[in-house]
Amino acid sequence: MKLLEGKTAIVTGSGRGIGKAIAVKLASLGANIVINDIPQSADADATCEEIKAMGVGSICIKGDVRNIDDVKALVDGAVKEFGAVDIFVNNAGVTRDGLMLRMTEEDWDLVLDINLKGAFNCIKTVARPMMKARKGSIINIASVVGVMGNAGQANYSASKAGLIGLTKTTAKEFASRGIRCNAVAPGFIQSAMTDKLSDDVKQSYFDAIPLGKFGSVDNIADTVAFLASDMSAYITGQVICVDGGLVM
């Protein structure tokens, strides 16, 4: 029997990148997968079909995590299709980088609304069926910049620091109902987002990583799989930095 066989997982922002890697990893361990991404995402449909080909159940429910009605439709759709939600991964997120003095109010609001408010909407909504089942694992994808800060990312680092606080509060509020909540804080992970950075910025990060290499999306997916499974049954309220030692 596979590690997550019979479980159902929702992964937000899972059309591509880290979210897709997480969805594929959980599917490889036997979980049914609900793909979620923004309505205009063509990648989400392709990822859903790819996972179906792996021999597990998969549906795609698009929506905006900032919209509570979209989130309710996401959770209700998962429960209707698979009967329960055992795992919820808050991965949806955006960046709008810029120095604080130049950052617009719109860029601040967008990042906080998606990265933090979106996670709040999802946790609040999925907690109800999880409480009824008296079990569940919620995993929030934070970032090392939420721990250490980063010049040019006031909005992003604030959203991820807030997500870490939300993780700990969620863990405390729902532990008595059998629901665990943890965060994964990626360091420099090779992805479409980091590919846009200049060579100088990439080199500065590389020089600061004790393990001497960048991470991969699979490194994040493996950690999420551990937190989603019963192998981490006695772990809640924790932040695991997957960063090659960048933050110690």
C-alpha positions in Angstrom: 0.0 0.0 0.0 1.3 3.4 -0.9 2.0 6.0 1.8 -1.0 8.3 0.9 -3.3 5.7 -0.7 -6.9 6.6 -0.1 -6.1 10.2 0.9 -7.3 13.3 -1.0 -5.1 16.4 -1.3 -5.9 19.9 -2.6 -2.9 21.9 -3.8 -3.4 25.6 -4.7 -1.3 27.2 -7.4 -0.6 23.7 -8.8 -0.6 24.3 -12.5 3.2 24.5 -12.7 6.3 25.1 -10.7 6.5 24.0 -7.0 2.8 23.5 -6.8 2.8 21.0 -9.7 5.8 19.2 -8.3 3.9 18.8 -5.0 0.8 17.5 -6.7 2.7 15.0 -8.8 4.7 13.8 -5.7 1.5 13.3 -3.6 -0.1 11.5 -6.5 2.9 9.2 -6.9 2.3 8.2 -3.2 -1.3 7.3 -4.0 -3.3 10.4 -3.1 -6.2 11.7 -5.2 -5.4 15.2 -6.3 -7.4 18.4 -6.7 -5.6 20.8 -8.9 -6.3 24.5 -8.3 -5.1 27.6 -10.1 -6.3 30.9 -11.4 -9.2 30.7 -13.9 -7.0 31.6 -16.9 -4.4 28.9 -16.2 -4.1 26.3 -19.1 -1.3 24.6 -17.1 -3.8 23.4 -14.5 -5.8 21.4 -17.0 -2.6 19.8 -18.4 -1.3 18.9 -14.9 -4.7 17.3 -14.0 -4.5 15.1 -17.1 -0.9 14.2 -16.3 -1.9 13.1 -12.8 -4.9 11.1 -14.1 -2.5 9.2 -16.3 -0.6 8.1 -13.1 -3.7 6.0 -12.1 -5.1 8.2 -9.3 -8.2 10.4 -9.2 -7.7 14.0 -10.2 -10.0 17.0 -10.9 -9.2 20.6 -11.7 -11.2 23.3 -9.9 -10.1 26.8 -10.9 -10.6 29.9 -8.8 -9.1 32.8 -7.0 -8.0 32.1 -3.4 -8.7 35.7 -2.6 -12.4 35.1 -3.2 -14.0 33.1 -0.3 -16.8 31.8 -2.6 -14.2 30.4 -5.0 -12.5 28.7 -2.1 -15.7 27.2 -0.8 -16.4 25.9 -4.3 -13.0 24.3 -4.3 -13.4 22.5 -1.0 -17.0 21.5 -1.6 -16.0 20.2 -5.1 -13.2 18.1 -3.6 -15.5 16.6 -0.9 -18.2 15.9 -3.5 -15.8 14.1 -5.8 -13.7 12.2 -3.2 -15.6 12.3 0.0 -13.1 14.1 2.1 -10.1 16.4 2.2 -7.2 14.9 4.1 -4.4 17.2 2.9 -4.4 20.9 2.0 -1.4 22.6 0.6 -1.4 26.4 0.5 1.0 27.0 -2.3 -0.6 29.8 -4.4 1.6 32.9 -4.3 3.0 35.8 -6.3 5.8 38.3 -6.2 5.9 42.0 -7.1 9.4 42.9 -6.0 10.7 46.4 -5.6 12.4 48.6 -3.0 10.1 49.8 -0.3 10.2 53.5 -1.3 9.2 52.6 -4.8 6.7 49.9 -4.0 3.1 50.8 -5.0 0.1 50.2 -2.8 -1.3 48.0 -5.5 1.8 45.7 -5.4 1.7 45.5 -1.6 -2.0 44.7 -1.5 -1.8 42.1 -4.3 0.9 40.1 -2.7 -0.6 40.2 0.8 -4.1 39.3 -0.5 -3.0 36.3 -2.5 -0.1 35.0 -0.3 -1.7 35.6 3.1 -5.4 36.3 2.9 -5.7 33.5 0.3 -4.2 31.0 2.8 -6.5 32.3 5.6 -9.5 31.8 3.3 -8.4 28.3 2.5 -7.6 27.2 6.1 -10.8 28.6 7.4 -12.8 26.8 4.8 -11.1 23.4 4.8 -11.0 23.3 8.6 -14.7 22.5 8.7 -14.7 19.1 6.9 -11.4 18.3 8.6 -12.9 19.0 12.0 -15.8 16.8 11.2 -13.4 14.0 10.2 -11.2 14.8 13.2 -8.1 14.6 11.1 -6.1 16.5 8.5 -2.8 18.0 7.5 -2.5 21.6 6.4 0.9 22.6 4.8 1.7 26.2 4.1 4.4 27.1 1.6 6.2 30.0 3.2 9.8 31.2 2.4 13.1 31.8 4.1 12.6 35.5 3.4 9.7 35.3 5.9 12.3 34.3 8.5 15.2 36.6 7.5 13.7 39.3 5.4 15.1 40.4 2.0 15.8 43.8 0.5 13.4 44.5 -2.4 10.7 42.1 -1.1 8.9 44.0 1.7 5.5 42.7 0.5 6.6 39.1 -0.1 8.6 38.7 3.1 5.8 40.3 5.1 3.3 37.9 3.5 5.5 34.9 4.3 6.3 36.0 7.8 2.5 36.4 8.3 2.0 32.9 6.9 4.4 31.5 9.5 2.4 33.2 12.3 -0.8 31.9 10.7 0.7 28.4 10.6 1.4 28.4 14.4 -1.9 29.8 15.3 -3.7 27.3 13.1 -1.8 24.5 14.7 -2.8 25.6 18.2 -6.4 26.2 17.4 -7.1 22.9 15.7 -4.8 20.4 17.4 -7.5 19.2 19.7 -9.5 18.2 16.5 -6.7 16.1 15.1 -5.6 18.7 12.5 -2.0 19.4 12.1 -0.5 22.5 10.4 3.1 23.1 9.4 5.0 25.3 7.0 7.7 24.6 4.5 10.1 27.5 3.9 12.0 27.1 0.6 15.3 28.8 0.1 16.6 29.4 -3.4 14.8 26.9 -5.5 15.4 26.7 -9.3 12.1 27.6 -10.9 10.5 29.9 -13.4 10.4 32.6 -10.7 14.1 32.4 -9.8 15.1 32.1 -13.5 14.1 35.7 -13.9 16.8 36.9 -11.5 20.1 38.4 -12.7 23.3 36.4 -12.6 24.7 38.6 -9.9 21.7 38.0 -7.6 21.9 34.2 -8.3 25.6 34.2 -7.5 25.1 36.1 -4.2 22.6 33.5 -3.1 24.8 30.6 -4.2 27.7 32.0 -2.2 25.6 32.1 0.9 24.4 28.5 0.7 26.5 26.1 2.9 25.6 23.0 0.8 26.9 24.9 -2.3 24.0 24.2 -4.6 20.5 25.5 -5.4 17.4 23.5 -4.4 14.9 21.8 -6.8 11.1 21.7 -6.7 11.4 18.0 -5.8 13.2 18.9 -2.6 10.1 20.9 -1.6 7.7 18.2 -2.8 9.5 15.6 -0.8 9.2 17.6 2.4 5.5 18.3 1.8 4.9 14.6 1.3 6.5 13.9 4.7 4.3 16.4 6.4 1.2 15.2 4.6 1.8 11.6 5.7 1.4 9.8 9.0 5.2 9.7 9.2 4.9 13.2 10.7 1.9 12.4 12.9 3.5 14.0 16.0 4.7 17.2 14.2 2.6 20.4 14.2 3.2 24.1 14.3 6.7 23.8 12.8 8.5 25.6 10.0 10.9 23.5 8.0 13.5 25.5 6.0 14.5 23.6 2.9 17.3 25.9 1.9 20.7 24.1 1.9 21.6 25.8 5.2 20.9 29.4 4.1 19.1 30.1 7.3 20.4 28.6 10.5 
